[in-house]
Amino acid sequence: MITNSSNSEQSQPERKPPHQLEEEEIRRDIMLRGREFTLADVIGQEGGAFMKGESPVPKLVQVKTEINTLISQNLQDVSGVLQAVLYRWVEEDTARISKHLDAPLQALLGLLKSILENPPILYELVRQVDMLWGEMNNERPYFQRPGQPPHPDDEYTHESVYQQLVELTFCLNSKPEQD
């Protein structure tokens, strides 16, 4: 009688979980193609599920892109040189931005505040803007020294950049934080 029950158990096909059946089918397909099943094949199979629901773009890159979008949409900069330098500063300010991965607007406001409240940082920003302006226009840039009046043809003076950043800050402060 024991023999019968074991025979009846053997006559029933073995039930395998769906993922095992899928793996066996993939192995068969690969063997039919004339190659061995390798670790790379397993990683490739599982790789699709690994990132399921996640963006392949790292969160820090997404936040920096969102910050740059905020700058481009809200900063009035006809020649675009100040925007370009701010983009560079955002790219380099990984420490601050990493603290605000869920609040890009706050990261940008923090950067602007640090520039506006610290004249040497503002002067450095203006110097970089002037340098890039000179490169882009193939002209000698006008560098304003602290406490000195600007050159009459200088598009980016300490005061003009300060005002543009104040206006950008005001505009951003009136925006609700995006989720």
C-alpha positions as CSV (number, residue, x, y, z in Angstrom):
1,M,0.0,0.0,0.0
2,I,2.9,2.3,0.8
3,T,4.3,1.4,-2.6
4,N,1.0,2.4,-4.3
5,S,0.9,5.9,-2.7
6,S,4.5,6.5,-3.7
7,N,3.7,5.4,-7.2
8,S,0.7,7.7,-7.4
9,E,2.9,10.5,-6.2
10,Q,5.4,9.8,-8.8
11,S,2.8,9.7,-11.6
12,Q,1.7,13.3,-10.8
13,P,3.9,15.9,-12.5
14,E,6.1,17.9,-10.2
15,R,4.8,21.4,-9.8
16,K,7.4,24.2,-10.0
17,P,7.0,27.8,-9.1
18,P,6.4,30.1,-12.2
19,H,9.8,31.8,-11.8
20,Q,11.6,28.4,-12.0
21,L,9.6,27.5,-15.1
22,E,10.6,30.8,-16.7
23,E,14.3,30.4,-15.8
24,E,14.3,26.9,-17.3
25,E,12.7,28.2,-20.5
26,I,15.3,30.9,-20.8
27,R,18.1,28.4,-20.2
28,R,16.7,26.2,-23.0
29,D,16.5,29.2,-25.4
30,I,20.1,30.0,-24.6
31,M,21.3,26.5,-25.0
32,L,19.5,26.3,-28.3
33,R,21.5,29.3,-29.5
34,G,24.7,27.4,-28.8
35,R,26.0,29.3,-25.8
36,E,26.4,28.4,-22.2
37,F,24.2,30.0,-19.5
38,T,26.4,32.4,-17.6
39,L,26.3,34.7,-14.6
40,A,25.9,37.6,-17.0
41,D,22.7,36.0,-18.3
42,V,21.3,35.6,-14.8
43,I,22.2,39.3,-14.0
44,G,20.5,40.3,-17.3
45,Q,17.4,38.4,-16.4
46,E,17.1,39.9,-12.9
47,G,18.3,43.3,-14.0
48,G,14.8,44.2,-15.3
49,A,13.2,43.6,-11.9
50,F,16.0,45.3,-10.0
51,M,15.1,48.8,-11.1
52,K,11.4,48.3,-11.4
53,G,9.6,51.5,-10.4
54,E,12.8,53.5,-10.1
55,S,14.3,56.0,-12.5
56,P,17.6,55.0,-14.0
57,V,18.7,58.6,-13.5
58,P,20.2,59.2,-10.1
59,K,18.2,61.4,-7.7
60,L,21.0,63.9,-7.4
61,V,21.0,64.4,-11.2
62,Q,17.3,64.8,-11.2
63,V,17.4,67.4,-8.5
64,K,20.2,69.4,-10.2
65,T,18.2,69.3,-13.4
66,E,15.1,70.6,-11.6
67,I,17.1,73.4,-10.0
68,N,18.5,74.4,-13.4
69,T,15.0,74.4,-14.8
70,L,13.9,76.7,-12.0
71,I,16.8,79.0,-12.8
72,S,16.0,79.1,-16.5
73,Q,12.3,79.7,-16.0
74,N,12.7,82.4,-13.4
75,L,15.9,84.4,-14.0
76,Q,15.7,87.3,-16.4
77,D,19.1,87.1,-18.1
78,V,19.1,88.3,-21.7
79,S,22.5,87.0,-22.7
80,G,22.2,83.8,-20.5
81,V,25.8,84.1,-19.1
82,L,24.6,84.5,-15.4
83,Q,22.4,81.4,-15.9
84,A,25.3,79.4,-17.3
85,V,27.5,80.2,-14.4
86,L,24.7,79.5,-11.9
87,Y,24.2,76.1,-13.6
88,R,27.9,75.4,-13.1
89,W,27.6,76.4,-9.4
90,V,24.6,74.1,-9.0
91,E,26.6,71.3,-10.5
92,E,29.5,71.9,-8.1
93,D,27.3,72.4,-5.0
94,T,26.6,68.7,-4.4
95,A,26.9,68.8,-0.6
96,R,24.1,71.4,-0.3
97,I,21.9,69.8,-2.9
98,S,22.3,66.4,-1.3
99,K,20.7,67.7,1.9
100,H,17.6,68.8,-0.1
101,L,16.9,65.9,-2.4
102,D,13.2,66.2,-1.6
103,A,13.2,70.0,-1.8
104,P,15.1,71.3,-4.8
105,L,13.6,74.8,-4.4
106,Q,15.1,75.0,-0.9
107,A,18.5,73.9,-2.2
108,L,18.5,76.7,-4.7
109,L,17.2,79.3,-2.2
110,G,20.0,78.2,0.1
111,L,22.6,78.7,-2.6
112,L,21.2,82.1,-3.5
113,K,21.1,83.2,0.1
114,S,24.8,82.2,0.6
115,I,25.7,84.4,-2.5
116,L,23.6,87.4,-1.5
117,E,24.7,87.4,2.1
118,N,28.4,87.1,1.5
119,P,29.9,89.8,-0.7
120,P,33.2,87.9,-1.5
121,I,31.1,85.0,-2.9
122,L,29.0,87.5,-4.9
123,Y,32.2,89.1,-6.3
124,E,33.5,85.7,-7.3
125,L,30.3,84.9,-9.0
126,V,30.4,88.2,-10.9
127,R,34.0,87.6,-11.9
128,Q,33.2,84.2,-13.3
129,V,30.2,85.7,-15.2
130,D,32.4,88.4,-16.6
131,M,35.0,85.8,-17.7
132,L,32.4,83.7,-19.5
133,W,30.9,86.8,-21.0
134,G,34.3,87.7,-22.4
135,E,34.8,84.2,-23.8
136,M,31.4,84.1,-25.4
137,N,31.6,87.5,-27.0
138,N,35.3,87.2,-27.9
139,E,35.9,90.5,-26.0
140,R,37.9,91.6,-23.1
141,P,35.7,91.3,-20.0
142,Y,35.2,94.2,-17.6
143,F,36.1,93.2,-14.1
144,Q,34.7,95.4,-11.3
145,R,36.7,95.6,-8.1
146,P,34.9,95.7,-4.8
147,G,34.2,99.3,-3.8
148,Q,35.0,100.6,-7.3
149,P,32.4,101.9,-9.8
150,P,31.7,99.5,-12.7
151,H,32.8,100.1,-16.3
152,P,30.0,101.8,-18.2
153,D,29.8,99.0,-20.7
154,D,29.8,96.2,-18.1
155,E,26.7,94.1,-18.5
156,Y,27.3,92.2,-15.3
157,T,28.2,94.5,-12.3
158,H,28.1,93.6,-8.7
159,E,24.9,95.6,-8.2
160,S,23.2,94.3,-11.4
161,V,23.9,90.6,-10.5
162,Y,22.9,91.2,-6.9
163,Q,19.6,92.7,-8.1
164,Q,19.0,89.8,-10.5
165,L,19.6,87.3,-7.7
166,V,17.3,89.2,-5.4
167,E,14.5,89.1,-8.0
168,L,15.1,85.4,-8.6
169,T,14.9,84.7,-4.9
170,F,11.7,86.8,-4.6
171,C,10.2,84.9,-7.6
172,L,11.1,81.5,-6.1
173,N,9.8,82.4,-2.7
174,S,6.4,83.0,-4.2
175,K,6.4,79.5,-5.7
176,P,4.9,76.5,-3.8
177,E,7.4,73.7,-3.2
178,Q,6.8,71.0,-5.9
179,D,6.5,67.4,-4.8
